[in-house]
């Protein structure tokens, strides 16, 4: 009897937890839900990038995208430099994967990190370049890395071309966006998408090799990681966190259900 009482209490607690998490999702501001619907990363393979677009490099010089598309494939990473979480992890993941490869930026390919925030400056881009080159630890490859900033029309045109959809939340002054990047051929055509923040070095090497030959890869399975955070002004978590919490609640209820089932079978056997 005591065992059943304990199990019943645990079951009620677990179900209450799940119900509360479900309610949390209902309490999430409708604006956040609508905002997340704007976020995505569509695969637009074989699309020609608008190479005429002009941005500012980390030195403040105005440069056209065409400057980087000549005879090497390009790793193109949409981020924003003051992102408090996912962008830094994405850039770190790219650097980590590239460190494993025997090929070098500048000689075999080019890396472009570009900010989706038109308010960010070349000075900030320069700081990021310095920090990530220090992590890369491969002297002589500086020319193969570029950190760009640009005005909103240029940023919108480039992100639209690669299928990168994002939204800005003025309340918390952050962007909601997905994690990932693209590989483009030397001619500026999109050849491969890589999602997440921890790319496989093997897959990245293969993508660069195929892209260098002008080959267009196949669509890949998507499992988008969203960057959207806790809102201190409303005291609520955003949808990504709530989804994870609700999943944990479901798991809790499942475990408790299993415990109840086993307890019932054990007591039934003992009573025979």
C-alpha positions as CSV (number, residue, x, y, z in Angstrom):
1,X,0.0,0.0,0.0
2,X,2.8,2.3,0.9
3,X,4.5,1.6,-2.4
4,X,1.3,2.4,-4.3
5,X,0.9,5.7,-2.4
6,X,4.4,6.8,-3.4
7,X,3.8,5.8,-7.0
8,X,0.5,7.7,-7.1
9,X,2.2,10.8,-5.7
10,X,5.0,10.6,-8.3
11,X,2.4,10.1,-11.0
12,X,0.4,13.1,-10.0
13,X,3.6,15.2,-9.7
14,X,4.7,14.2,-13.2
15,X,1.4,14.9,-14.8
16,X,1.2,18.2,-13.0
17,X,4.6,19.1,-14.4
18,X,3.6,18.2,-17.9
19,X,0.4,20.2,-17.6
20,X,2.3,23.2,-16.3
21,X,4.8,23.0,-19.2
22,X,1.9,22.8,-21.6
23,X,0.4,25.9,-20.0
24,X,3.7,27.6,-20.4
25,X,3.6,27.2,-24.1
26,X,0.1,28.8,-24.1
27,X,1.4,31.7,-22.1
28,X,4.2,32.3,-24.6
29,X,3.5,35.7,-26.2
30,X,1.8,35.2,-29.6
31,X,4.4,37.5,-31.1
32,X,7.2,35.0,-30.4
33,X,5.2,32.2,-32.0
34,X,4.6,34.3,-35.1
35,X,8.3,35.3,-35.1
36,X,9.5,31.7,-35.0
37,X,7.3,31.0,-38.1
38,X,9.5,33.5,-40.0
39,X,12.7,31.6,-39.1
40,X,14.1,28.9,-41.4
41,X,16.9,27.8,-43.7
42,X,15.6,26.7,-47.1
43,X,17.9,24.8,-49.4
44,X,18.3,26.6,-52.7
45,X,20.9,24.5,-54.4
46,X,22.3,25.6,-57.7
47,X,21.1,29.2,-57.0
48,X,23.5,31.9,-58.3
49,X,24.6,34.2,-55.5
50,X,24.3,38.0,-56.2
51,X,28.0,38.6,-56.4
52,X,27.6,42.3,-57.3
53,X,26.5,43.0,-53.7
54,X,28.9,45.3,-51.7
55,X,29.8,44.8,-48.1
56,X,32.5,46.1,-45.7
57,X,35.3,43.8,-44.7
58,X,36.9,43.8,-41.2
59,X,39.2,46.7,-42.2
60,X,36.3,48.9,-43.2
61,X,37.0,48.6,-47.0
62,X,34.0,48.3,-49.3
63,X,34.3,45.1,-51.3
64,X,32.0,43.2,-53.7
65,X,31.3,39.6,-53.1
66,X,32.7,38.8,-56.5
67,X,36.2,39.5,-55.0
68,X,36.0,36.2,-53.2
69,X,34.6,34.1,-56.0
70,X,37.4,33.4,-58.5
71,X,39.0,30.0,-58.4
72,X,38.1,28.6,-55.0
73,X,35.0,27.4,-53.2
74,X,33.6,29.6,-50.4
75,X,32.3,28.7,-47.0
76,X,29.5,31.3,-46.3
77,X,28.4,31.6,-42.7
78,X,25.4,33.8,-41.8
79,X,25.7,35.0,-38.1
80,X,25.7,38.2,-36.1
81,X,28.8,39.0,-34.0
82,X,27.0,40.1,-30.8
83,X,24.8,37.0,-30.7
84,X,24.9,35.7,-27.1
85,X,24.8,32.0,-27.9
86,X,24.3,30.1,-31.2
87,X,26.4,32.2,-33.6
88,X,29.5,31.9,-31.5
89,X,28.9,28.1,-31.3
90,X,28.4,27.9,-35.1
91,X,31.6,29.9,-35.9
92,X,33.5,27.8,-33.3
93,X,32.2,24.6,-35.0
94,X,33.3,25.8,-38.4
95,X,36.8,26.6,-37.0
96,X,37.0,23.2,-35.2
97,X,36.1,21.2,-38.3
98,X,38.5,23.2,-40.5
99,X,41.4,22.6,-38.1
100,X,41.1,18.9,-38.8
101,X,41.4,19.3,-42.6
102,X,44.8,19.2,-44.3
103,X,43.7,22.0,-46.7
104,X,44.0,25.7,-46.0
105,X,41.9,28.9,-46.2
106,X,43.3,31.2,-48.8
107,X,45.0,28.4,-50.8
108,X,42.2,25.9,-51.2
109,X,39.0,27.7,-50.2
110,X,37.8,31.0,-48.6
111,X,35.7,31.5,-45.5
112,X,33.3,34.4,-45.2
113,X,31.5,35.1,-41.9
114,X,28.9,37.8,-42.6
115,X,26.7,39.6,-40.1
116,X,22.9,39.7,-40.6
117,X,22.8,42.8,-38.2
118,X,23.2,46.0,-40.2
119,X,24.2,47.9,-37.0
120,X,27.4,45.9,-36.5
121,X,30.6,47.5,-37.5
122,X,33.9,46.6,-39.2
123,X,35.7,47.1,-35.8
124,X,33.5,44.4,-34.3
125,X,34.2,42.2,-37.3
126,X,37.9,42.7,-36.9
127,X,37.7,41.6,-33.2
128,X,35.9,38.4,-34.2
129,X,38.4,37.7,-36.9
130,X,41.3,38.1,-34.6
131,X,39.6,35.8,-32.0
132,X,38.8,33.0,-34.4
133,X,42.1,33.1,-36.2
134,X,43.7,32.6,-32.8
135,X,41.6,29.5,-32.3
136,X,42.4,28.2,-35.7
137,X,46.1,28.3,-34.9
138,X,47.4,28.1,-38.5
139,X,49.6,31.1,-39.3
140,X,49.7,32.3,-42.9
141,X,45.9,31.7,-43.6
142,X,44.7,35.2,-42.6
143,X,43.9,36.1,-46.2
144,X,41.5,33.2,-46.5
145,X,39.2,34.5,-43.8
146,X,36.8,37.5,-44.2
147,X,34.4,38.9,-41.7
148,X,31.8,41.1,-43.4
149,X,29.3,43.7,-42.3
150,X,26.8,45.5,-44.5
151,X,23.7,47.6,-44.9
152,X,20.3,46.1,-44.6
153,X,19.4,45.9,-48.3
154,X,22.6,44.0,-49.1
155,X,22.2,41.7,-46.1
156,X,18.6,41.0,-47.0
157,X,19.5,40.2,-50.6
158,X,22.2,37.8,-49.6
159,X,20.2,36.0,-46.9
160,X,17.3,35.7,-49.3
161,X,19.6,34.1,-52.0
162,X,20.8,31.4,-49.6
163,X,17.3,30.8,-48.1
164,X,18.3,32.1,-44.6
165,X,15.2,33.5,-42.9
166,X,15.4,35.3,-39.6
167,X,13.5,37.8,-37.4
168,X,14.5,40.5,-35.0
169,X,12.8,40.8,-31.6
170,X,13.0,44.5,-30.5
171,X,11.9,43.7,-27.0
172,X,15.0,41.7,-26.2
173,X,17.2,43.2,-29.0
174,X,18.1,39.8,-30.4
175,X,17.6,37.9,-33.7
176,X,15.8,34.6,-34.0
177,X,17.6,32.4,-36.5
178,X,18.8,29.0,-37.4
179,X,22.3,27.5,-37.2
180,X,24.1,26.4,-40.3
181,X,26.1,27.6,-43.3
182,X,26.5,27.0,-47.1
183,X,29.2,26.1,-49.5
184,X,29.4,27.8,-52.8
185,X,31.3,27.0,-56.0
186,X,34.0,29.3,-57.3
187,X,31.4,30.6,-59.7
188,X,29.1,31.6,-56.8
189,X,26.5,28.8,-57.1
190,X,25.2,27.2,-53.9
191,X,26.4,23.6,-53.8
192,X,25.9,22.3,-50.3
193,X,24.0,23.1,-47.1
194,X,25.4,22.2,-43.6
195,X,23.0,22.5,-40.7
196,X,23.8,22.7,-37.0
197,X,26.8,24.0,-35.1
198,X,29.1,21.0,-35.1
199,X,29.8,20.1,-38.8
200,X,31.5,16.9,-39.6
201,X,35.1,17.5,-40.9
202,X,34.6,14.6,-43.3
203,X,31.4,16.0,-44.7
204,X,32.9,19.5,-44.9
205,X,36.0,18.2,-46.8
206,X,33.7,16.3,-49.3
207,X,31.6,19.4,-49.8
208,X,34.6,21.6,-50.5
209,X,36.0,19.1,-52.9
210,X,32.7,18.7,-54.8
211,X,32.2,22.5,-54.8
212,X,35.7,23.1,-56.1
213,X,34.8,21.0,-59.1
214,X,31.6,23.0,-59.7
215,X,29.4,20.0,-58.6
216,X,26.0,20.7,-56.9
217,X,25.3,18.4,-54.0
218,X,22.0,16.8,-53.0
219,X,19.6,18.2,-50.4
220,X,20.4,17.1,-46.9
221,X,18.1,16.3,-44.0
222,X,17.3,19.3,-41.8
223,X,17.3,19.4,-38.1
224,X,17.4,23.1,-37.4
225,X,18.7,24.6,-34.2
226,X,17.0,27.8,-33.4
227,X,18.5,30.7,-31.5
228,X,15.9,32.4,-29.4
229,X,16.3,33.1,-25.7
230,X,14.8,33.7,-22.3
231,X,13.0,37.1,-22.3
232,X,13.8,38.8,-19.0
233,X,11.2,41.5,-19.6
234,X,8.3,39.1,-19.7
235,X,9.8,36.5,-17.4
236,X,9.0,33.8,-19.9
237,X,11.0,31.3,-21.9
238,X,10.9,31.3,-25.7
239,X,9.5,28.4,-27.8
240,X,12.7,26.5,-28.2
241,X,13.3,26.2,-24.4
242,X,9.6,25.4,-23.8
243,X,9.7,22.6,-26.3
244,X,12.7,21.1,-24.6
245,X,11.0,21.4,-21.2
246,X,7.8,19.8,-22.5
247,X,9.8,16.9,-24.0
248,X,11.4,16.4,-20.6
249,X,7.9,16.4,-19.1
250,X,6.7,13.7,-21.5
251,X,9.8,11.6,-20.7
252,X,9.1,12.0,-16.9
253,X,5.5,10.9,-17.3
254,X,6.6,7.9,-19.5
255,X,9.1,6.8,-16.8
256,X,6.5,7.1,-14.1
257,X,4.0,5.1,-16.1
258,X,6.6,2.4,-16.6
259,X,7.3,2.4,-12.8
260,X,3.6,2.1,-12.1
261,X,3.2,-0.8,-14.5
262,X,6.1,-2.8,-13.0
263,X,4.9,-2.1,-9.5
264,X,1.5,-3.4,-10.4
265,X,2.9,-6.6,-11.9
266,X,5.2,-7.2,-8.9
267,X,2.4,-6.8,-6.4
268,X,0.1,-9.0,-8.4
269,X,2.7,-11.8,-8.4
270,X,3.2,-11.5,-4.7
271,X,-0.5,-11.7,-4.0
272,X,-0.8,-15.0,-5.9
